[in-house]
């Protein structure tokens, strides 16, 4: 693929998805991270695309709220994971969900279920599942974050600690073979750790772009949850760590 042709491919992918991580671009174009960074520089210099926190997007997407923008990233993979997980949850069961785009996709896939008891700190998930199909939704209190619409902090953690549920589900920002599950915000990591401790089944859902990343704050090691659901097989070192910890690996297929 010649240089100018790769520029066109980058713009085409962005027109379809809005925002894409540098790592995902490198994988999809079959080139190194450094090559992608060199390719996007002239496009950002001329204003064709915007660069942000390890990702690129079209200027027309810049006005979106951060959460809405993240919902567009790898949306089909997240929807595929959510659909697989929703099929394992029965009517009338209880589920605890933390804030995250993949858990929000799961909430949408659960709209066909009935009489669910839902505990969450996400205003998006609460709005999606409340007042429909006989569901009962408990929303954690605390400071509501402007970027994600999530309640975080000591009050939110103490609230969800009172519940024991069938399914405790978190999304995660980074999965590393040595560090385990990590995230980029202290309060989100602390909340996610509490969620995992409250379920008969503790489930981590994440798309493959989070593999090999390491955030600032550890949520838990691979022995801190019972199952990981994703859209592609993880790298060998992560798969080995999951197996050694006895955690089940579920891979969604189209």
Order of alpha helices (4+ residues) and beta strands (2+ residues): alpha-beta-alpha-alpha-beta-beta-alpha-alpha-beta-alpha-beta-alpha-beta-beta-beta-alpha-beta-beta-beta-alpha-beta-beta-beta-alpha-beta
